[in-house]
Amino acid sequence: MNDQEKNPDFCLPRAVQKGFQKFVLQYNREFDLAAPFLIGMVCLSIRPQSIVLLAFYRVISTAFFTIFLLRVFYILFC
C-alpha cells in the first residue's frame, strides 16, 4: 500500500516528498545551513548612522540570504 492509499489527504507528488525528506535529513546533519540566514538577519537588524555602512550591511545580508537559498535548492534538487 502506498502513501496515498494510507492517507488520501496527503497527495503531494512523490518527488516533493522525497525532496523534503532529503532536506530535513540534510538539515539535521549540517547545522551550518542556518548560519548564512542568521548572519543575514543580524546584518539586516543593524541600523548604522552612515548611509555607506547601511548599504554595505544590505549587500552583505543579501549575499548571505542568497547563499542560504542556494544551499536549500541544492539540498532539495541535487
Buried (B, 14 or more C-beta within 10 A) or exposed (E): EEEEEEEEEEEEEEEEEEBEEBBEEBBEEEEEBEBBBEBBEEBBEEEEEEEEEEEBBEEBBEBBBEBBEEBBEEBBEE
